Amino acid sequence: MTSLYHRLDDSSRGQILKLLQRYGAMGIKDLRRELGMSDTAVRQQLRSLRADGLIRASQHVVQGPGRPSRLYELSNEAQRLFARYSEDLVLNLYAELLADQGPEVVRQLLTRVGTRLALQYQKEISGDVLHERVLSLAAILDGKGIMSDVSHDMGVIILHEFSCPYHELAAAYREICDMEKDMIAEALNANVELTNCMMDGHSGCSFAVRPTETEGIVPTVIETHF
């Protein structure tokens, strides 16, 4: 899914999302009036937004004769686009935990959080062999707005993340990177090594994924430079 990559800019798409966030459910006539666009143009943008899962439609029964009109409102996916301050909250919570409980307790909490996340991903990951599971995880991450891809380097599976889900937090507390690595290893039931990290100036994070002793991998070899 690529819907989360669309920014809340001043394009027609962005304006529609902002209007629905501000005023709630709206019909085509209301949107046309606010945007100064034709019905056809508004419908085209609404179709695109519905296809991306950012809005949903419902029928609105009007009083008197005539067909029910249709209203459009934001989906849960779109609401995430407006959540801009969660990292500030997390940063402050993390700092308070460190001050109150100390680093050892926080490390234990991170381990538990990573295990919880791994279990959530395991429910969605599909595939009988490691290569398939890594591809499945990459698709899941991509759907959550974490741009991801998979390649091979000298027979090793490489999972690339081109955006960091915890960028501000990881920039301040590098143990978050270790939590992410351990979470991926647990989710995939594999050995995982963080080979490149955005916090070190790379364009993304790379995780070398190797099978456990009981599992092999697809022997494709593709040289990559990251």
C-alpha positions in Angstrom: 0.0 0.0 0.0 1.4 3.4 -0.9 -1.4 5.6 0.4 0.6 6.8 3.5 3.3 8.3 1.2 0.9 11.0 -0.1 1.7 14.1 1.8 -0.9 16.6 3.2 0.2 19.2 0.7 -1.9 21.8 -1.3 -2.8 19.4 -4.1 -6.5 18.6 -4.6 -6.0 15.3 -2.7 -4.4 17.1 0.2 -7.1 19.7 0.3 -9.9 17.1 0.3 -8.2 15.3 3.2 -7.8 18.5 5.2 -11.5 19.5 4.6 -12.7 16.1 5.8 -10.5 16.3 8.8 -11.8 19.8 9.7 -15.5 19.4 8.9 -16.2 15.7 9.0 -18.3 13.9 6.4 -18.9 15.9 3.3 -20.7 15.4 0.0 -19.6 16.2 -3.5 -21.5 19.5 -3.7 -19.8 20.7 -0.4 -16.4 19.7 -1.7 -17.0 21.3 -5.0 -18.0 24.6 -3.4 -14.9 24.6 -1.1 -12.4 23.6 -3.8 -13.8 25.5 -6.7 -13.7 22.3 -8.8 -16.2 20.6 -11.1 -18.2 17.6 -10.0 -16.2 15.4 -12.4 -12.8 16.6 -11.0 -14.0 16.1 -7.4 -15.3 12.6 -8.2 -12.0 11.7 -9.8 -10.0 12.7 -6.7 -12.5 10.8 -4.4 -12.1 7.7 -6.5 -8.3 7.9 -6.1 -8.5 8.5 -2.4 -11.0 5.6 -1.9 -8.7 3.3 -3.9 -5.8 4.2 -1.6 -8.0 3.5 1.4 -7.8 7.1 2.7 -11.5 7.8 2.7 -14.8 5.8 2.9 -18.2 6.6 1.6 -21.7 6.2 3.1 -25.2 7.0 2.0 -26.9 9.9 3.6 -30.7 9.7 3.5 -32.2 13.1 2.6 -35.6 14.3 3.5 -38.1 14.5 0.7 -38.0 13.0 -2.9 -34.8 12.2 -4.6 -32.0 9.6 -4.3 -29.9 9.4 -1.2 -26.7 11.4 -1.5 -23.3 10.0 -0.6 -21.0 11.4 2.1 -17.3 10.9 2.3 -15.2 10.8 5.5 -11.6 9.9 6.5 -10.7 6.3 7.1 -8.6 5.2 10.0 -5.6 5.0 7.7 -5.9 8.7 6.9 -6.2 9.7 10.5 -2.6 8.6 10.9 -1.5 11.3 8.5 -2.7 13.9 11.0 -0.9 12.4 14.0 2.2 14.6 14.1 3.1 14.8 17.8 3.4 11.2 18.9 7.2 11.2 18.8 7.4 14.2 21.1 5.3 12.3 23.6 7.4 9.1 23.2 10.7 11.1 23.6 9.5 12.6 26.8 8.1 9.4 28.2 11.4 7.6 27.4 13.4 10.3 29.1 11.2 10.1 32.2 11.5 6.3 32.3 15.3 6.6 32.2 15.3 9.2 35.0 12.8 7.3 37.1 13.7 3.7 36.6 17.2 3.6 35.2 18.7 2.2 32.0 18.5 -1.5 33.1 14.8 -1.4 33.7 14.3 0.5 30.4 16.3 -2.1 28.5 14.1 -4.8 30.0 11.0 -2.9 28.9 12.4 -2.5 25.4 13.0 -6.2 25.2 9.4 -6.9 26.2 8.1 -4.3 23.7 10.2 -5.8 20.9 8.7 -9.2 21.7 5.2 -7.9 21.7 5.8 -6.2 18.3 7.4 -9.4 16.9 4.3 -11.5 17.9 2.1 -9.0 16.2 4.1 -9.2 13.0 4.2 -13.0 13.2 0.4 -13.1 12.9 0.7 -11.3 9.5 3.9 -12.8 8.1 3.4 -15.6 5.6 5.8 -18.1 3.9 7.3 -21.5 4.5 10.9 -20.5 3.9 12.9 -17.6 5.2 13.1 -15.8 1.9 9.3 -15.7 1.6 8.9 -14.5 5.2 11.3 -11.6 4.6 9.4 -10.6 1.5 6.2 -10.8 3.4 7.6 -8.7 6.3 8.9 -6.1 3.8 5.4 -5.9 2.3 3.8 -5.5 5.7 6.3 -2.7 6.6 5.7 -1.0 3.3 2.0 -1.0 4.0 2.6 0.7 7.3 4.5 3.5 5.6 8.0 2.1 6.3 9.5 2.0 2.8 11.1 -1.4 2.5 12.7 -3.7 0.0 14.6 -7.0 -0.1 17.7 -8.0 -2.0 20.6 -10.5 -1.8 24.3 -9.9 -1.3 26.7 -12.8 -1.6 23.8 -15.3 -0.7 22.6 -13.3 2.3 19.1 -11.9 2.4 19.1 -8.1 3.0 16.1 -6.3 4.3 16.3 -2.6 3.6 14.2 0.0 5.4 14.4 3.4 3.7 12.5 5.2 6.4 12.8 4.8 10.1 9.7 4.2 12.2 11.3 5.6 15.3 13.6 8.3 13.7 13.6 10.9 16.5 13.7 8.4 19.3 16.5 6.4 17.7 18.5 9.5 17.0 18.5 10.2 20.8 18.6 6.6 22.1 20.5 4.2 19.9 19.3 1.2 21.9 16.1 1.6 19.8 18.0 0.3 16.8 18.9 -2.9 18.8 15.3 -3.4 19.7 14.3 -3.1 16.0 17.0 -5.7 15.0 16.0 -8.1 17.8 12.3 -7.7 16.9 12.9 -8.5 13.2 14.9 -11.6 14.2 12.2 -12.8 16.5 9.4 -12.1 14.0 11.3 -14.0 11.2 12.8 -16.7 13.5 16.2 -15.9 12.0 19.6 -14.5 12.8 19.6 -10.7 12.0 22.5 -8.2 11.9 22.1 -4.5 11.5 24.7 -3.7 8.8 23.8 -0.1 7.8 22.0 2.4 9.9 20.4 5.8 9.1 21.7 7.1 12.4 25.3 6.6 11.0 24.5 8.7 7.9 23.4 5.9 5.6 20.4 6.5 3.3 18.5 3.7 5.1 18.9 0.8 7.5 20.0 -2.6 6.2 19.5 -5.9 8.1 21.4 -9.0 7.0 19.0 -11.9 7.6 20.5 -15.4 7.9 18.7 -18.7 8.6 18.9 -20.6 11.8 20.8 -23.9 11.7 17.6 -25.7 10.8 16.6 -23.7 7.7 18.2 -22.8 4.4 17.7 -19.8 2.1 17.2 -19.2 -1.5 20.7 -19.3 -3.1 20.2 -16.3 -5.3 23.2 -14.0 -5.3 22.8 -10.3 -6.3 25.5 -7.8 -5.5 24.1 -4.7 -3.9 25.7 -1.4 -2.8 23.8 0.5 -0.2 
